[in-house]
Amino acid sequence: MNANQRITRIFLIPTMAVLIGGAASGDARYADIQTCDPLASKATKALFANLKAIGRQNILFGHQDALAYGVHWDEWHKSRSDVKDVCGQHPAVFGWDVSKLGKYDYNIDSVNFEQMKDWIKEVYKMGGVNTISWHLDNFHGGDSWTVGEKVVRSILPGGTKHQAYIAKLDLFADFIQDLRVGFLFKRSIPIVFRPFHEHTGSWFWWGDQHCTADEYKALWHFTVRYLRDQKGLHNLLWAYSPDIFRDKDHYLERYPGDAYVDVIGLDDYHDVGSGGKMEDLTRRLKVVVEIAESKGKIAALTETGFEKIPEKNWWTQKLLPALKADPTASRISWVLLWRNDRPSHHYAPFPQHESAADFIEFKNDPMTLFAGELPRLYRLD
């Protein structure tokens, strides 16, 4: 976002390849699922296929850092979230961020990385979906919002900071490789990875005013190839998520190509808050879904929210109608709201919030799905 702003069911599975989360070869059902990693694990391919199928009828509700903290609490809990405190169910999708990985023990939002790994495992065990973004620091000094240097150019092969970028990718690969569960055989947890997001804006150093379209695509290509082919990460689904866009051509201006993307996403705070128009959200989502379906990808509202939710009926009178207003736009697989940090900075309700009762109605709508209501996402039935 810009500067202003669990039920794993244990199955007896007949083949060792599935137990260890290996590549999806040898089973035509999985081989026919076209993710951008041909060697993606069976669980990863199943997640891809099941998320596409869910989007035809339902939308998963997601929330950033949901298990890590909430408004008026920040003590460690294994199974607490503001969302569950309000409606009795955790979100179905959980967002995490790995900014500061390798530099500090905690990320940009004070989430301990080792605890984050445990929470990611809990989400997988509850049958939910984990997504990871990366507010990557500027390689010339500063954070993601430090702009002015041509950072993208410098971290591409041949650039002065290329080896520093590889070192960061190695740290990320180590983190992802620790996300494994099981007893005799460890299974890698599928992750939706959403790097270099909101690039149609210019608040991040990878934004459209700080690199060319070709440089952005080259960075995406290198990142996919390095993590997939060199580091052997076969449990990632890659999410492309611009900020708001004018039209289809603008959306696709920096699109890395079908061989490098699994999720066609949108980050949109502009249309859902004060001064925005929810019909613009619907219009943009329709384009997102049309692009995704034409390319055989997943469509999602990958990041959004109305800070503090000052309208008590916002969930059922604003967000839900915008998601339902157009039959094409409604075919997104999930919507992820940003984090709940404090009374002045939160995007989901908490107990005693004025929109809590309305949120329960939103949760009870047949379209929305929360944890505990999910089909088995990590296998094909």
C-alpha positions, 0 to 999 in steps of 0.5 A: 500500500502507499505511504499514506496509508487454519483446517488442514485435514490430514489425509492418507495419501497413496503416493510418496510424491504427494507426501513430500509435496513434490512436483506434479508430474505423473498425474494427468489431472495435475499436469494439465493445470498450467501454472507458470512453474511446470514443476509446481508441487501438487498442492500448489497446482491444486490451490491454483485450480481450486481458487479459479473454481471458487471465483465462479461462485464465491469470494474468499475474505482475507486480512493482512497480519490477522493472527499476529495482532489486532486493535487493542491487543498485540500479545501472542495468540495461536488462534486469535484475530479481530475478524474471529473476535467479531464474526466467529471465524478467521479469514480464509486468506492471510496476508504477510510481508517480508520487508526487513528480512535478513536485516531485523528479526521483525518485519516492517509491521513488527511481526517476528519472522519466526512467529510468522513462519508458525502462523503461516503453518497454522493457516495452512493447517486450517485450510486457508491461503497464505499470501506474501508481499515484499516491501523491499528496501531501496538498495541505495539506502532507505525503504520501499518509499525512498525513490529517486535512484534508478534502483531497478536498473541497478539490480538487474544482471550487470547492475551495480546492485545485482549481487545485493539483490541476489543475496536478498532473494537467497534470504527469501528462498531460505524463508520459504524453504522453512515453510514445511509441515509433516511428520515422516515427510515434509510438505512445502506450503503453497504461497501466493507471492506478490512482489513489486506491487502497485507499480502503476503508482510511483510511491515505490522505487519500482513504480512506473516513474522510476523504471521503464516497462522493459526494466520492470518486466526484466526484473520480474523475469529474473526474479521468477527464474532465479527463485524457481529454477536456481533456488528450486522453489516450486510452491509459489503462485506469482501474483501481478497486482498493479494499483488502479489503472485506466483501461486494459492497455494500461493494466497490461503495460508492464505485464511480464507475460503469461509464463510468469504470472498466475494471479491477475490482481488489483490493489485499490484503496482509491475507489473504496474510501472517502471520495472514491466511487465504488462503481469504479472498483466494479469497473476495474474488477471487470477488466481484471476478471476478463484478463484473467479468464482470457489467460487462464489465470486467477483473478483477485482483489489483492489489497484494499480497504477503507481506513477505520471503516467510518461508515457502519454499513460499509460492508453490506451497502458499499463493498458487497454491492460493488463486488456483486454489481457486475456478474463478471467483476464478481468472479474474483477469488478473494479480497484482502483487506489491509491490517488492524494495527490501532484504532486510527489505522485498521481495515477490518472491524474489531469488537465494539467497532460501529461496523461489527454488526454489519460485518457479520451480515457481510460474513453470512452472505452466501458469496463470502467464505471464511475459514471453516467454510472452505473446500479442500484447497490443496488437493483435487477431489 
